[in-house]
Amino acid sequence: MSDKPQSPSSGSLSDQALAWFARLQADDVSDEARRQFEIWYHADPRHADAYDKSRKLWDLLQQPAKRVQQRLQADAAQTKTEPSPAGKGLGEGRLPAPASGRALHRVALGCLGLLLLVAGWRLPEQWQNWRSDYHTAAGQQLSVELADGSRLTLNTDTALVVRYSDSLRQIELLRGEAYFEVAPNKQRPFVVDGGQATARAVGTAYSVRKHADELSVVVSEGTVEVGADSAKALVHAAEQAEYRQGRLQAVAQLDNDDALAWRRRQTVFHRQPLTQVLEEVNRYRRGRIVAVNPQLAERVVNGVFNNGDPDAVLAALTTTLQAKSLRMPGDLVLLY
């Protein structure tokens, strides 16, 4: 492996920090690599912050590993006076050598694997939160003013990374939805990167929502250029562009601002099946609401709901649809 330091453009700061941390754990790390790391670490306060987060994450993983090691040593101590069968094996009074630092690392990785199995459904969100500069939990909103005067409003369950340079203002939207009020600056375009597609503006106001590999851009002021692969589209005020099914869809005219109703803590449904309604409502809850009756799931819903009180939405749905609900552990609610 080369000891050449990574530049700030070779991945996100969190990726660089993790790469440096992993490199420094190796037995054969060179003095030159350590010197280059010191240069990288002190080059920018954000580098130091990202690396310190990586170290703290590893410390957290080490804790269950240490508990496993202590349990193994306690079990070994308990067998100290027990002779091995037929006088073979470890023998009376002999103990296995304490786990080395590298062995402890292996145990930590084993604990990480167990965590992946037990809590894998939460890890992507936790990982994105750890990577992000700003994030919100289910039901939360957050407004942020950036150094250039631009304002961001994060909707529920959203995480993003801010990357500013002399020539570009870039936002990496890891998940969720945010509204961007961009301070004009023709020399520094403002780009929201959703992975599969981007939304580029100079001075305007628009929202971007990311769900899996799909992206939706709604413009309220000015013009935004949405691009995916070689396809590009100019989206003007009161228009929407979507990237789904692997390609950029045709720009659509909007008759109202329902797509931005979340900014006033509302969600509007016009003759949508209950399954789609619940998918939206679940964004604002920690648990999930599931319609287990197929006929109920296809029932059509109209209405304006308050995002700030998802339980009130649940009560309204059960009353309107004459459905019953069953609450399960983990904030799971079954509608039938």
C-alpha positions as CSV (number, residue, x, y, z in Angstrom):
1,M,0.0,0.0,0.0
2,S,1.3,3.4,-0.9
3,D,2.1,5.9,1.9
4,K,1.1,8.8,-0.2
5,P,-1.5,10.9,1.7
6,Q,-5.0,11.3,0.4
7,S,-6.0,14.7,-0.9
8,P,-9.3,16.3,0.3
9,S,-10.8,15.5,-3.1
10,S,-10.2,11.7,-2.8
11,G,-13.4,11.0,-0.9
12,S,-15.3,12.4,1.9
13,L,-13.5,13.5,5.1
14,S,-14.9,10.6,7.0
15,D,-13.7,8.1,4.3
16,Q,-10.2,9.7,4.5
17,A,-10.2,9.6,8.3
18,L,-11.2,5.9,8.3
19,A,-8.5,5.1,5.7
20,W,-5.9,6.8,7.8
21,F,-7.1,5.1,11.0
22,A,-7.0,1.7,9.4
23,R,-3.5,2.3,8.0
24,L,-2.1,3.4,11.3
25,Q,-3.3,0.1,13.0
26,A,-1.0,-1.9,10.7
27,D,2.1,-3.5,12.2
28,D,4.3,-2.3,9.3
29,V,3.2,1.3,9.2
30,S,6.2,3.4,8.2
31,D,7.6,6.5,9.8
32,E,6.9,8.4,6.5
33,A,3.3,7.3,6.7
34,R,3.0,8.6,10.2
35,R,4.6,11.9,9.1
36,Q,2.2,12.3,6.2
37,F,-0.7,11.5,8.6
38,E,0.4,14.3,10.9
39,I,0.5,16.7,7.9
40,W,-3.0,15.7,6.9
41,Y,-4.3,15.8,10.5
42,H,-3.1,19.3,11.1
43,A,-3.9,20.7,7.7
44,D,-7.5,21.4,8.5
45,P,-9.5,21.4,11.8
46,R,-12.2,19.3,9.9
47,H,-9.5,16.6,9.3
48,A,-8.8,16.4,13.0
49,D,-12.5,16.3,13.9
50,A,-13.2,13.5,11.3
51,Y,-10.2,11.4,12.6
52,D,-11.2,11.9,16.2
53,K,-14.7,10.6,15.3
54,S,-13.2,7.5,13.7
55,R,-11.1,6.9,16.8
56,K,-14.1,7.2,19.1
57,L,-16.1,4.9,16.9
58,W,-13.4,2.3,17.2
59,D,-13.2,2.8,21.0
60,L,-17.0,2.0,21.2
61,L,-16.4,-1.2,19.2
62,Q,-13.5,-2.1,21.5
63,Q,-15.7,-2.0,24.6
64,P,-17.8,-5.2,23.8
65,A,-14.5,-6.8,22.6
66,K,-12.9,-6.1,26.0
67,R,-15.9,-7.6,27.8
68,V,-15.6,-10.7,25.7
69,Q,-11.9,-10.9,26.5
70,Q,-12.5,-10.5,30.2
71,R,-15.1,-13.3,30.1
72,L,-12.7,-15.6,28.3
73,Q,-10.0,-14.9,30.9
74,A,-12.4,-15.4,33.7
75,D,-13.4,-18.8,32.2
76,A,-9.8,-19.7,31.8
77,A,-9.0,-18.8,35.5
78,Q,-11.9,-21.0,36.6
79,T,-10.3,-24.0,35.0
80,K,-6.9,-23.3,36.6
81,T,-7.2,-26.0,39.2
82,E,-9.1,-28.4,36.9
83,P,-6.8,-31.0,35.3
84,S,-7.3,-31.6,31.6
85,P,-8.7,-35.0,30.5
86,A,-6.1,-37.8,30.5
87,G,-3.5,-35.2,31.6
88,K,-3.3,-33.7,28.1
89,G,-4.0,-30.3,26.7
90,L,-3.4,-27.2,28.8
91,G,-2.8,-29.3,32.0
92,E,-3.3,-28.3,35.5
93,G,-2.3,-24.7,36.4
94,R,-1.6,-23.6,32.8
95,L,-3.6,-20.8,31.2
96,P,-3.9,-19.5,27.7
97,A,-1.9,-16.4,27.0
98,P,-3.8,-13.2,27.3
99,A,-5.3,-11.8,24.1
100,S,-2.9,-9.5,22.3
101,G,-3.8,-6.1,20.9
102,R,-4.3,-7.6,17.5
103,A,-6.4,-10.4,19.0
104,L,-8.5,-7.8,20.7
105,H,-9.0,-6.1,17.3
106,R,-10.2,-9.4,15.9
107,V,-12.7,-9.8,18.7
108,A,-13.8,-6.2,18.1
109,L,-14.4,-7.0,14.5
110,G,-16.4,-10.1,15.6
111,C,-18.5,-7.9,17.9
112,L,-19.1,-5.6,14.9
113,G,-20.3,-8.5,12.9
114,L,-22.7,-9.5,15.6
115,L,-24.0,-5.9,15.7
116,L,-24.5,-6.0,12.0
117,L,-26.7,-9.1,12.4
118,V,-28.7,-7.8,15.4
119,A,-29.1,-4.2,14.4
120,G,-28.3,-4.1,10.7
121,W,-31.5,-2.3,9.9
122,R,-30.4,0.7,11.9
123,L,-26.7,0.8,11.0
124,P,-27.1,2.6,7.6
125,E,-28.9,5.5,9.3
126,Q,-26.4,5.6,12.2
127,W,-23.5,5.5,9.8
128,Q,-25.0,8.3,7.7
129,N,-25.6,10.4,10.9
130,W,-22.0,9.8,11.9
131,R,-20.7,10.9,8.4
132,S,-23.0,14.0,8.2
133,D,-22.5,17.6,9.2
134,Y,-26.2,17.9,10.0
135,H,-28.9,15.4,10.5
136,T,-32.4,15.0,11.9
137,A,-34.3,12.2,13.6
138,A,-37.8,11.1,12.8
139,G,-40.2,13.9,13.3
140,Q,-37.5,16.6,13.6
141,Q,-36.7,19.6,11.5
142,L,-33.6,21.7,11.5
143,S,-32.7,25.1,10.0
144,V,-29.1,26.0,9.4
145,E,-27.4,29.1,8.0
146,L,-24.1,28.4,6.2
147,A,-21.0,30.6,6.0
148,D,-22.0,32.1,2.6
149,G,-25.5,33.1,3.8
150,S,-27.3,30.2,2.2
151,R,-30.0,28.6,4.4
152,L,-30.8,24.9,4.7
153,T,-34.0,23.4,6.2
154,L,-33.7,19.7,6.9
155,N,-37.0,17.7,7.0
156,T,-37.5,14.6,9.1
157,D,-35.0,11.8,9.0
158,T,-32.4,13.6,6.9
159,A,-28.6,13.6,6.8
160,L,-26.3,15.7,4.7
161,V,-22.7,16.7,4.3
162,V,-21.5,20.3,3.5
163,R,-18.4,20.6,1.3
164,Y,-17.4,24.2,0.4
165,S,-14.4,25.1,-1.7
166,D,-13.3,28.3,-3.5
167,S,-15.0,27.3,-6.7
168,L,-18.0,25.1,-5.6
169,R,-20.6,24.9,-2.9
170,Q,-21.5,21.2,-2.6
171,I,-24.1,19.4,-0.5
172,E,-24.1,15.6,-0.4
173,L,-27.6,14.5,0.5
174,L,-27.2,11.1,2.2
175,R,-30.9,10.6,2.8
176,G,-34.1,12.4,3.4
177,E,-35.3,15.9,2.2
178,A,-34.1,19.4,2.6
179,Y,-35.0,22.9,1.3
180,F,-32.2,25.1,0.1
181,E,-32.3,28.9,-0.1
182,V,-29.1,29.7,-2.0
183,A,-27.2,32.9,-1.6
184,P,-26.3,34.2,-5.2
185,N,-22.7,33.7,-6.3
186,K,-22.0,33.0,-10.0
187,Q,-18.4,32.1,-9.3
188,R,-19.4,29.4,-6.8
189,P,-22.3,27.3,-8.1
190,F,-24.4,25.5,-5.4
191,V,-24.8,21.8,-6.2
192,V,-26.8,19.2,-4.2
193,D,-25.5,15.7,-5.0
194,G,-28.0,12.9,-4.4
195,G,-25.7,10.2,-5.7
196,Q,-27.5,9.2,-8.9
197,A,-28.4,12.8,-9.9
198,T,-27.5,16.4,-9.0
199,A,-29.3,19.7,-8.7
200,R,-27.2,22.8,-9.6
201,A,-28.1,26.4,-8.9
202,V,-26.5,29.8,-8.5
203,G,-29.1,31.7,-6.5
204,T,-32.6,30.2,-6.1
205,A,-34.8,28.2,-3.7
206,Y,-35.7,24.6,-4.1
207,S,-36.1,21.3,-2.3
208,V,-34.4,17.9,-2.9
209,R,-35.7,14.6,-1.6
210,K,-33.8,11.4,-1.8
211,H,-35.3,8.0,-1.3
212,A,-33.1,5.0,-2.1
213,D,-31.8,5.6,-5.7
214,E,-34.6,8.1,-6.5
215,L,-34.4,11.9,-6.4
216,S,-37.1,14.5,-6.6
217,V,-36.4,18.3,-7.1
218,V,-39.1,20.9,-6.6
219,V,-38.2,24.5,-7.4
220,S,-40.0,27.4,-5.7
221,E,-37.8,30.3,-7.0
222,G,-35.4,30.7,-9.9
223,T,-34.1,27.9,-12.0
224,V,-32.2,24.7,-11.2
225,E,-30.3,22.4,-13.6
226,V,-30.9,18.8,-12.8
227,G,-28.5,16.3,-14.2
228,A,-28.1,12.5,-14.3
229,D,-25.4,10.8,-16.4
230,S,-25.5,12.8,-19.7
231,A,-29.1,13.9,-19.4
232,K,-29.9,17.5,-18.1
233,A,-33.1,19.4,-17.5
234,L,-33.8,23.0,-16.5
235,V,-36.4,23.2,-13.8
236,H,-38.1,26.5,-13.2
237,A,-40.3,27.8,-10.4
238,A,-43.4,25.7,-9.8
239,E,-41.9,22.8,-11.6
240,Q,-40.6,19.4,-10.5
241,A,-38.0,17.0,-11.9
242,E,-37.6,13.4,-10.8
243,Y,-34.9,10.8,-11.3
244,R,-36.4,7.3,-11.0
245,Q,-36.2,3.9,-12.7
246,G,-32.7,4.7,-13.7
247,R,-33.3,7.8,-15.7
248,L,-34.3,11.5,-15.6
249,Q,-38.0,11.9,-16.1
250,A,-39.7,14.8,-18.0
251,V,-40.1,18.0,-16.1
252,A,-43.6,18.4,-14.6
253,Q,-45.7,21.6,-13.9
254,L,-47.0,21.8,-10.4
255,D,-50.5,23.2,-9.7
256,N,-49.9,23.8,-6.0
257,D,-47.2,23.7,-3.3
258,D,-48.3,20.5,-1.7
259,A,-44.8,19.0,-2.3
260,L,-43.5,21.7,0.0
261,A,-46.3,21.5,2.6
262,W,-43.8,19.8,5.0
263,R,-42.2,23.2,5.5
264,R,-45.4,24.2,7.4
265,R,-45.5,20.9,9.1
266,Q,-48.2,19.4,6.9
267,T,-48.7,16.6,4.5
268,V,-51.4,16.7,1.8
269,F,-53.0,13.5,0.3
270,H,-55.2,13.6,-2.8
271,R,-56.9,10.2,-3.5
272,Q,-53.8,8.1,-2.6
273,P,-53.9,4.5,-1.5
274,L,-53.4,3.9,2.2
275,T,-50.1,2.1,1.6
276,Q,-48.6,5.3,0.1
277,V,-50.1,7.4,2.9
278,L,-48.5,5.2,5.5
279,E,-45.2,5.2,3.8
280,E,-45.2,9.0,4.1
281,V,-46.5,9.0,7.7
282,N,-43.8,6.5,8.7
283,R,-41.2,9.1,7.8
284,Y,-42.2,11.1,10.9
285,R,-42.3,8.2,13.3
286,R,-39.6,6.1,14.9
287,G,-41.7,2.9,14.5
288,R,-43.8,1.8,11.6
289,I,-47.5,1.6,10.8
290,V,-48.4,-1.4,8.5
291,A,-51.8,-2.2,6.9
292,V,-52.0,-6.0,7.1
293,N,-55.4,-6.2,5.5
294,P,-54.9,-6.1,1.6
295,Q,-58.3,-4.5,1.1
296,L,-57.7,-1.9,3.7
297,A,-54.2,-1.1,2.2
298,E,-55.9,-0.1,-1.1
299,R,-58.4,2.2,0.4
300,V,-58.2,5.8,-0.9
301,V,-57.3,8.6,1.4
302,N,-57.8,12.4,1.1
303,G,-56.8,15.0,3.7
304,V,-54.3,17.4,5.3
305,F,-52.4,16.0,8.2
306,N,-50.1,17.5,10.8
307,N,-46.6,16.0,10.6
308,G,-45.9,17.1,14.2
309,D,-48.3,14.6,15.6
310,P,-48.2,11.2,13.7
311,D,-50.2,9.5,16.4
312,A,-53.1,11.9,15.7
313,V,-52.8,11.0,12.0
314,L,-53.0,7.3,13.0
315,A,-56.2,8.0,15.1
316,A,-57.7,10.0,12.2
317,L,-57.0,7.2,9.7
318,T,-58.5,4.5,11.9
319,T,-61.6,6.6,12.5
320,T,-62.0,7.6,8.8
321,L,-61.4,4.1,7.4
322,Q,-63.2,2.3,10.3
323,A,-60.1,0.3,10.9
324,K,-58.7,-1.3,14.0
325,S,-55.1,-1.0,15.3
326,L,-52.9,-3.2,17.3
327,R,-49.7,-1.8,19.0
328,M,-46.7,-4.0,19.1
329,P,-43.3,-3.6,20.7
330,G,-40.9,-1.3,19.0
331,D,-43.6,1.3,18.1
332,L,-45.0,-1.1,15.4
333,V,-48.7,-0.6,14.7
334,L,-50.8,-3.0,12.7
335,L,-53.9,-1.7,11.0
336,Y,-56.6,-4.3,10.0
